[in-house]
Amino acid sequence: MIGLLVDGARIASPGLLAHALLASRLAERPLIATLGWHLGPDTHMASGESGYDQAAEDSLLAESGWVQDGYRLFAISSLAGSSRRGWLGPLGESNALFMTRRMWDELGGADESFSLPGGGLANHDLYHRACELDRSRLIVLLGEGTFHQIHGGASTSRRVSRSEARAEYERLRGHPYSPPTKEPLYLGHMPGDAIGHVDYSVRWRIRRERGD
């Protein structure tokens, strides 16, 4: 198995690797995906504009007790834009993605044609292509994920706009980007500090089913 964690400025939940290994036993060609969160009250694109910075985040982490219980990170984080639909909606990308070495070789890895600072939608593209691999079985981990730390990244600091990233993707692929709709199998658990995100995920799914 190969696991790709995109962006070193992330903290992984305590059981990420253990649950990824467990999920790898559920299918011959498993594609194991996780959701992403941003530390703080909102995505870093938004909260950075209202005074949230590294000092504020350091204080937030220090007060959270996450070192003693890593799942407390859920209580101080907001869903990333590509995970904004929650656990029960399609992902735009996965910032901790696992698959077999054979599947990785079939993909040819990430496409280096994406040349914007921060990679643009290279990771979105990788996830989409992985979902399209023959006989791949998408498994989404519940109760695990990665938590992005504010650090002035190209996308989260808006040095590269969403429109620029989408335009590059469309130029390279010939069509606009849309999240893959592959139905997942779910595996995991639900820490108490993640219940608020579960509630949000359920409400999002209900709205979608109703067509709201």
QUINOR-V640762 format. One record per backbone hydrogen bond with DSSP energy under -1.0 kcal/mol. NH is the residue of the N-H (numbers start at 1). CO is the residue of the C=O. E is the energy in kcal/mol with one decimal. If there is no record, write none. Layout:
BEGIN
nh=NH co=CO e=E
nh=NH co=CO e=E
END
This chain:
BEGIN
nh=2 co=99 e=-3.3
nh=4 co=97 e=-3.0
nh=6 co=95 e=-1.9
nh=10 co=8 e=-1.5
nh=11 co=147 e=-2.1
nh=13 co=145 e=-2.4
nh=16 co=13 e=-1.6
nh=19 co=15 e=-2.6
nh=20 co=16 e=-2.0
nh=21 co=17 e=-2.4
nh=22 co=18 e=-1.9
nh=23 co=19 e=-2.7
nh=24 co=20 e=-1.6
nh=25 co=22 e=-1.4
nh=26 co=23 e=-1.9
nh=31 co=137 e=-2.8
nh=32 co=98 e=-2.8
nh=33 co=139 e=-2.6
nh=37 co=146 e=-2.6
nh=38 co=78 e=-3.5
nh=39 co=148 e=-2.3
nh=40 co=76 e=-3.2
nh=47 co=43 e=-3.1
nh=48 co=44 e=-1.4
nh=50 co=47 e=-1.3
nh=52 co=47 e=-2.0
nh=57 co=53 e=-2.3
nh=58 co=54 e=-2.8
nh=59 co=55 e=-2.0
nh=60 co=56 e=-2.2
nh=61 co=57 e=-2.7
nh=62 co=58 e=-2.4
nh=63 co=59 e=-2.0
nh=69 co=65 e=-1.7
nh=72 co=69 e=-2.1
nh=73 co=70 e=-1.6
nh=74 co=71 e=-1.4
nh=76 co=73 e=-1.0
nh=77 co=74 e=-1.1
nh=78 co=38 e=-2.9
nh=80 co=36 e=-2.4
nh=83 co=80 e=-1.3
nh=84 co=81 e=-1.4
nh=86 co=83 e=-2.4
nh=89 co=86 e=-1.1
nh=92 co=82 e=-2.8
nh=97 co=4 e=-2.2
nh=98 co=32 e=-2.6
nh=99 co=2 e=-2.0
nh=104 co=100 e=-2.3
nh=105 co=101 e=-2.7
nh=106 co=102 e=-2.1
nh=107 co=103 e=-2.0
nh=108 co=104 e=-1.6
nh=109 co=104 e=-1.2
nh=114 co=111 e=-1.4
nh=119 co=116 e=-2.6
nh=122 co=119 e=-2.0
nh=125 co=121 e=-2.7
nh=126 co=122 e=-2.2
nh=127 co=123 e=-2.4
nh=128 co=124 e=-2.5
nh=129 co=125 e=-2.6
nh=130 co=126 e=-2.2
nh=131 co=127 e=-2.2
nh=132 co=128 e=-1.1
nh=133 co=130 e=-1.2
nh=136 co=133 e=-1.8
nh=137 co=29 e=-2.7
nh=139 co=31 e=-3.0
nh=140 co=185 e=-2.5
nh=141 co=33 e=-2.3
nh=142 co=187 e=-3.0
nh=146 co=35 e=-1.4
nh=147 co=11 e=-2.5
nh=148 co=37 e=-3.4
nh=149 co=9 e=-3.2
nh=157 co=153 e=-2.1
nh=158 co=155 e=-1.5
nh=159 co=154 e=-1.1
nh=160 co=154 e=-2.1
nh=165 co=161 e=-2.1
nh=166 co=162 e=-2.6
nh=167 co=163 e=-2.2
nh=168 co=164 e=-2.2
nh=169 co=165 e=-2.1
nh=170 co=166 e=-2.5
nh=171 co=167 e=-2.2
nh=172 co=168 e=-2.1
nh=173 co=169 e=-2.8
nh=174 co=170 e=-2.2
nh=185 co=138 e=-2.5
nh=187 co=140 e=-1.9
nh=189 co=142 e=-1.1
nh=194 co=191 e=-1.9
nh=195 co=192 e=-1.5
nh=198 co=194 e=-1.6
nh=199 co=195 e=-2.6
nh=200 co=196 e=-2.0
nh=201 co=197 e=-2.3
nh=202 co=198 e=-2.5
nh=203 co=199 e=-2.3
nh=204 co=200 e=-2.5
nh=205 co=201 e=-2.2
nh=206 co=202 e=-2.4
nh=207 co=203 e=-2.2
nh=208 co=204 e=-2.2
nh=209 co=205 e=-2.6
nh=210 co=206 e=-2.0
nh=212 co=207 e=-2.5
END
